[in-house]
């Protein structure tokens, strides 16, 4: 009788241990990595605000601006997979610190580009420097967060993505409007300088702050370290038994490439919105005969991203509670795909921004739950390769989205055609994920695991 009761009586104790460990790990990792992610996205996308004054200084057309925005992803794409394999080999602490210091230096030096050609070069080098950061963090989090808590906790980390625009947009507008002439710099130059330096500081801090694996976490109690290490090892073995562990097997897995295609559609939506929303809001002056300062433009742009941040946290938490993944990606992608093409057909700035806010909610709600999927059938070096490959395919949209959107703006005189392309790709990606849902082993967690 004692043998039968022991497992049942230990469940509350194990659950309490799990809750305690997850709180400690979340408090330790999420704020630090989240701020790094905020700076990561800010340093690659602040060109959208720089454009408002930089285009005249450097003689950029819409197509040239789109090319400059997209060139970031050329170097980024080619170095994603090697960077993630290097992280697997050298450890997250060293590699993440190296990435952050590299991109912080390039982002800061972008303040001094004198011509469009130098801007193109700087964007390519920035992409090379940043390559591997995001998929590296996703891989790193799979070493620390068990499946039962992963979507919710990854959602808390990824909320810093929309926050980077929600907070960065008004800050960028403030810098542009009030620092012109500071130290002889134009406002856009001061913005690059002031937003690049914090990354350098945080990169140095990462070397001393991060811990590679749970069994090395001196900030956990021995019992907590043991539980987390054993739990993550068991999940890794389960993934290896049902999926791929090697680099070669991961590269040959059609599911990896298919998820990359889905992420391409999701990423295309994000990059089109991020790189052109400030220009769309600035264009309200012509479309609706309104007048907004650069700071006001930043505050307006912040609204959809703030709403997306809130939705991301709530939606990923709901995914963990309901233990469902596929529809938690498909439904928000459909919302984004349906709403974004009609945004510029609205008859006022208010209704336009309401529709764009719905688009933002859809885009950001899908992200954290999507990244739950690859580790369900990838582990070890295969996970490092597969996650990086999915992100690489998605990152290709980062080149195509701003370039194609800018070209269509120059061709048609407005952004409507470009947003129709965004909508079609988002809906297509959602349908594609739904079609492949039966071949993704999204195992349900047990009551005890939750």
C-alpha positions in Angstrom: 0.0 0.0 0.0 2.8 2.4 0.8 4.3 1.8 -2.6 1.1 2.7 -4.3 0.6 5.9 -2.4 4.1 7.2 -2.7 3.9 8.5 -6.2 0.6 10.2 -5.6 1.7 11.9 -2.4 4.9 13.1 -4.1 3.0 14.9 -6.9 2.3 18.0 -4.8 5.9 18.2 -3.7 7.2 17.8 -7.3 4.8 20.4 -8.6 5.9 22.8 -5.9 9.5 22.1 -6.8 8.8 22.7 -10.5 7.0 26.0 -9.7 9.9 27.2 -7.5 12.6 26.3 -10.1 10.7 27.8 -13.0 10.2 31.1 -11.1 13.9 31.2 -10.3 15.0 30.4 -13.9 12.5 32.9 -15.4 13.6 35.7 -13.0 17.2 35.0 -13.8 17.0 34.7 -17.6 14.0 36.4 -19.1 14.6 40.0 -18.1 18.3 39.9 -19.2 17.7 38.0 -22.4 14.5 40.1 -23.1 16.3 43.4 -22.8 19.0 42.0 -25.1 16.3 41.0 -27.6 14.7 44.4 -27.3 18.1 46.0 -28.3 18.5 43.4 -31.0 15.3 44.3 -32.8 15.7 48.0 -32.1 19.2 48.1 -33.7 18.1 46.3 -36.8 14.8 48.2 -37.3 15.5 51.7 -36.1 16.4 52.5 -39.7 12.6 52.8 -40.2 12.7 56.0 -38.1 16.1 57.1 -39.4 14.5 57.1 -42.9 12.2 60.1 -42.0 15.2 62.4 -42.1 18.1 60.2 -43.4 16.6 59.7 -46.9 17.0 63.4 -47.8 20.6 63.5 -46.4 21.7 60.4 -48.3 19.4 60.7 -51.3 17.4 57.5 -50.8 14.4 56.6 -52.9 11.8 54.2 -51.4 13.4 51.4 -53.3 16.9 52.3 -52.1 15.6 52.5 -48.5 13.9 49.1 -48.9 17.2 47.7 -50.3 19.2 49.1 -47.3 16.7 47.6 -44.9 16.7 44.2 -46.5 20.5 43.9 -47.1 20.8 43.3 -43.3 19.5 39.8 -43.9 22.0 38.8 -46.6 24.9 38.3 -44.2 22.4 37.2 -41.5 21.1 34.3 -43.6 24.5 32.9 -44.5 25.9 32.9 -40.9 22.8 31.7 -39.0 23.4 27.9 -39.1 27.2 28.2 -38.4 26.6 30.6 -35.6 24.1 28.2 -33.8 26.5 25.3 -34.2 29.3 27.5 -32.7 27.0 28.3 -29.7 26.4 24.5 -29.3 30.2 24.0 -29.3 31.5 27.0 -27.3 28.6 27.6 -24.9 25.8 30.1 -24.8 27.6 32.5 -22.4 30.6 33.1 -24.6 28.8 33.1 -27.9 25.9 35.3 -27.0 28.4 37.8 -25.5 30.5 37.8 -28.7 27.4 38.4 -30.9 26.2 41.3 -28.8 29.5 43.1 -28.7 30.0 42.6 -32.4 26.6 44.0 -33.4 26.7 46.7 -30.8 29.9 48.0 -32.3 28.5 48.0 -35.9 25.2 49.5 -34.8 27.0 52.4 -33.2 29.3 53.0 -36.1 26.3 53.3 -38.4 26.0 56.8 -37.1 28.9 57.8 -39.4 27.8 56.4 -42.8 28.3 59.2 -45.4 26.6 57.8 -48.5 24.0 55.2 -49.5 26.7 52.8 -50.5 28.3 52.9 -47.1 24.8 52.4 -45.6 24.3 49.3 -47.7 27.7 47.9 -46.5 27.0 48.7 -42.9 23.6 46.9 -43.0 25.2 43.8 -44.5 27.9 43.8 -41.8 25.3 44.4 -39.1 23.5 41.3 -40.3 26.7 39.2 -40.1 27.3 40.5 -36.6 23.8 39.7 -35.4 23.6 36.3 -37.1 22.6 33.5 -34.7 21.4 35.7 -31.8 17.7 34.9 -32.0 17.9 31.2 -32.9 20.7 30.9 -30.4 18.5 32.2 -27.6 15.6 30.0 -28.7 18.0 27.0 -28.5 19.3 28.2 -25.2 15.8 28.4 -23.7 15.1 24.8 -24.7 17.9 23.9 -22.4 16.2 25.6 -19.4 12.4 25.5 -19.9 10.5 22.2 -19.9 7.8 21.7 -22.6 5.0 22.2 -20.1 6.1 25.8 -19.4 7.9 26.6 -22.6 5.3 28.5 -24.7 4.3 30.8 -21.8 7.9 31.5 -20.7 9.2 31.9 -24.3 6.2 34.3 -24.7 7.4 36.3 -21.8 10.9 36.5 -23.5 9.5 37.3 -26.9 7.2 40.1 -25.6 10.3 42.2 -25.7 10.0 42.1 -29.5 6.9 44.2 -29.8 8.1 46.2 -26.7 11.2 47.2 -28.7 8.9 49.0 -31.1 6.4 50.1 -28.5 9.2 51.8 -26.4 11.7 52.3 -29.2 9.3 54.2 -31.5 8.7 57.2 -29.2 12.3 57.2 -28.1 13.5 57.2 -31.7 11.1 60.0 -32.4 12.3 62.0 -29.4 15.9 61.6 -30.4 15.3 62.5 -34.0 13.3 65.6 -33.1 15.5 67.0 -30.3 19.1 65.9 -30.9 19.6 67.3 -34.4 22.9 69.2 -34.3 24.1 67.5 -31.1 27.9 67.2 -31.5 27.5 68.2 -35.1 25.4 65.1 -35.8 22.1 64.9 -37.6 19.2 63.4 -35.6 19.4 60.0 -37.3 23.1 59.8 -36.6 22.6 60.6 -32.9 19.8 57.9 -32.8 22.1 55.2 -34.2 24.9 56.2 -31.8 22.7 56.4 -28.6 20.8 53.1 -29.4 23.9 51.1 -30.3 26.0 51.8 -27.2 23.7 50.0 -24.7 24.2 46.8 -26.6 28.0 46.9 -26.2 27.5 47.3 -22.4 25.0 44.4 -22.1 27.2 42.2 -24.3 30.1 42.5 -21.9 27.7 41.8 -19.0 26.4 38.6 -20.7 29.9 37.1 -20.4 29.7 37.2 -16.6 26.0 36.8 -16.1 24.8 33.9 -18.2 25.0 30.2 -17.3 25.5 27.6 -20.0 23.5 24.6 -18.6 21.2 23.9 -15.6 23.8 21.6 -13.9 26.2 24.6 -13.8 23.6 27.0 -12.1 25.2 27.9 -8.8 22.2 30.2 -8.2 19.9 27.1 -7.9 19.8 24.9 -4.8 21.3 21.4 -5.4 17.9 19.7 -5.3 16.6 22.3 -7.9 19.6 21.8 -10.1 19.2 18.1 -10.1 15.4 18.2 -10.9 15.9 20.7 -13.8 18.9 18.8 -15.2 17.1 15.4 -15.1 13.9 16.9 -16.5 15.6 18.5 -19.5 17.8 15.5 -20.1 14.7 13.3 -20.2 12.9 15.6 -22.7 16.1 15.7 -24.9 16.2 11.9 -24.9 12.5 11.8 -25.8 13.0 14.2 -28.7 16.1 12.3 -29.9 14.1 9.0 -29.8 11.2 10.4 -31.9 13.1 12.9 -34.1 16.5 14.0 -35.2 19.7 14.4 -33.2 22.3 14.9 -36.0 23.0 17.9 -38.2 22.6 15.9 -41.5 19.3 14.4 -40.5 17.9 17.8 -39.5 18.9 19.3 -42.8 17.2 16.5 -44.6 13.9 16.7 -42.6 11.1 18.1 -44.8 9.3 19.4 -41.7 12.2 21.7 -40.9 12.0 23.2 -44.4 8.2 23.4 -44.2 8.3 25.2 -40.9 10.8 27.6 -42.4 8.2 28.3 -45.1 5.6 29.0 -42.5 8.1 31.3 -40.7 8.8 33.1 -43.9 5.2 34.1 -44.2 5.1 35.2 -40.5 8.4 37.1 -40.8 7.3 38.8 -44.0 4.3 40.3 -42.1 6.5 41.5 -39.2 9.2 43.1 -41.3 6.8 44.8 -43.7 5.0 46.3 -40.6 8.1 47.2 -38.8 10.0 48.9 -41.6 7.1 50.8 -43.2 4.6 51.6 -40.4 6.4 54.9 -39.5 6.3 55.9 -43.2 2.6 55.0 -43.4 1.8 57.1 -40.3 3.9 60.0 -41.7 1.9 59.7 -44.9 -1.4 60.4 -43.0 -0.6 64.1 -43.6 -1.1 63.7 -47.3 -3.9 61.0 -47.2 -6.0 62.6 -44.4 -4.7 66.2 -44.3 -3.3 65.7 -40.8 -0.1 66.9 -39.3 2.1 64.9 -36.8 5.5 65.7 -35.5 8.2 63.0 -35.5 7.6 62.5 -31.8 3.9 62.2 -32.3 4.5 59.7 -35.2 6.6 57.6 -32.8 3.8 57.6 -30.2 1.2 56.5 -32.8 3.4 53.8 -34.1 3.9 52.5 -30.6 0.2 51.6 -30.1 -0.1 48.5 -32.3 3.1 47.1 -30.9 2.0 47.7 -27.3 -1.2 45.8 -28.0 0.8 43.1 -29.7 2.9 42.7 -26.6 -0.1 42.3 -24.3 -1.7 39.8 -26.7 1.5 37.8 -27.0 1.7 37.1 -23.3 -2.0 36.2 -22.9 -2.1 34.0 -26.0 1.1 32.0 -25.2 -0.2 31.5 -21.6 -3.5 30.3 -23.1 -1.6 27.9 -25.3 0.1 26.3 -22.3 -3.1 26.1 -20.3 -5.1 24.5 -23.1 -2.1 22.4 -24.2 -2.8 23.2 -27.8 -0.2 24.6 -30.3 -1.2 24.4 -34.0 -4.4 26.5 -33.9 -2.6 28.9 -31.6 -0.3 29.7 -34.5 -2.8 29.4 -37.3 -5.6 31.6 -36.0 -3.5 34.7 -35.2 -1.7 34.4 -38.6 -5.1 34.3 -40.3 -6.1 37.4 -38.4 -3.0 39.2 -39.5 -3.4 38.1 -43.1 -7.0 39.1 -43.4 -6.6 42.5 -41.7 -3.4 44.0 -43.1 -4.5 44.4 -46.8 -7.5 46.4 -45.9 -5.8 48.8 -43.5 -5.0 51.5 -46.1 -8.6 51.5 -47.4 -9.9 53.0 -44.1 -11.3 56.5 -44.1 -9.5 58.0 -41.1 -6.2 57.7 -39.2 -8.1 56.2 -36.3 -9.8 53.3 -38.2 -6.5 52.7 -40.1 -4.6 52.3 -36.8 -7.4 50.1 -35.3 -7.0 47.6 -38.3 -3.2 47.7 -38.1 -3.4 47.1 -34.4 -5.4 43.9 -35.1 -2.7 42.9 -37.6 0.0 43.5 -34.9 -2.0 41.4 -32.4 -2.1 38.5 -34.9 1.6 38.7 -35.9 2.9 38.8 -32.3 0.5 36.2 -30.9 1.8 33.6 -33.3 5.5 34.0 -32.6 6.1 32.3 -29.2 3.8 29.3 -29.9 5.4 28.8 -33.3 8.8 28.3 -31.7 7.4 25.6 -29.5 7.2 23.4 -32.6 10.8 22.7 -33.9 12.2 21.2 -30.6 9.4 18.7 -30.5 11.2 16.6 -33.1 14.8 18.0 -32.9 17.5 17.6 -30.3 21.2 18.1 -29.7 23.2 19.4 -32.8 20.1 18.6 -34.9 18.1 21.2 -32.8 20.9 23.8 -33.2 20.9 23.3 -37.0 17.1 22.9 -37.4 16.2 26.0 -35.4 18.8 28.1 -37.2 17.6 26.8 -40.6 14.0 27.6 -39.8 15.0 31.1 -38.7 17.3 31.5 -41.8 14.4 30.7 -44.2 12.2 33.1 -42.3 14.9 35.8 -42.3 15.0 35.7 -46.1 11.6 37.5 -45.8 13.5 40.2 -44.0 15.3 41.0 -47.3 12.4 40.5 -49.6 9.7 42.3 -47.5 11.2 45.8 -47.2 12.7 45.7 -50.7 9.5 44.4 -52.5 7.3 46.8 -50.4 9.5 49.8 -51.2 9.6 48.9 -54.9 5.8 48.6 -55.0 5.5 51.9 -53.3 7.7 53.5 -56.0 5.8 51.7 -58.7 2.2 52.4 -57.5 2.6 55.5 -55.4 1.2 53.9 -52.2 1.7 50.9 -49.9 -1.6 49.1 -50.7 -0.1 46.6 -53.2 2.7 45.7 -50.8 0.3 45.0 -48.0 -1.8 42.7 -50.2 1.3 40.6 -50.7 1.8 40.5 -47.0 -1.8 39.3 -46.5 -1.6 36.6 -49.1 1.7 35.2 -47.6 0.4 35.2 -44.1 -2.8 33.4 -45.0 -0.8 30.9 -47.1 1.6 30.2 -44.3 -1.3 29.6 -41.9 -2.9 27.1 -44.3 0.5 25.4 -44.8 1.0 24.9 -41.1 -2.5 23.4 -40.8 -1.8 21.0 -43.6 1.4 19.7 -42.0 0.0 19.5 -38.5 -0.3 15.7 -38.5 3.4 15.2 -39.0 4.5 17.4 -36.1 4.6 15.4 -32.9 3.1 17.9 -30.5 2.6 15.6 -27.6 0.3 16.7 -24.8 1.8 17.1 -21.4 0.4 15.3 -18.4 -1.5 16.9 -15.6 1.6 16.3 -13.4 3.9 18.1 -15.9 1.6 21.1 -15.9 
